[in-house]
Amino acid sequence: MRWSVASSMWLYDSTNGGRSWTYRSTLPALRGWEADLVRPSANVGFALVKGFGTERAADAGIAETTDGGATWSSRSDPCERNRAARSFGFTQRLQAASPTVLWLFCGAHPSAGTQAKLVWRSVNSGQTWKLVAGSAI
């Protein structure tokens, strides 16, 4: 039997070092197997919701909040966009240098040196991406 259930992602916030948590929001239209959150400022944050392995959750991708998590906007994810053509997306990592400058790493099978690795950069909060480095392009 094969399971392919993806979960909704919920955001909780702690203002006391993790002793207590407050529910903030559910990431609308984003479901996946795991999520990374990067927060370059008090109100701006980006969530990278990922599928699992070669299976892609239908709604995986990147979302941005500019109001501390109350509302979210979808952003393009070049890793997911290129997954079918090149088997990318096994590993994704998102970093925010500022509220507008993002770096996204896409890699297939992290321990295999012959597998594709890509680095993307956005200077407009993930609205568009530019490929800045990669192998097997």
Secondary structure, DSSP 8 states (H G I E B T S, - for coil): ------EEEEEEE-SSTTSS-EEEEEEEEEEESEEEEE-SSSS-EEEEEE-BTTB--TT-EEEEESSTTSS-EEE--HHHHHHHHH---SEEEEEESSSS-EEEEEESSTT-TTS-EEEEEESSTTSS-EEEEEE--
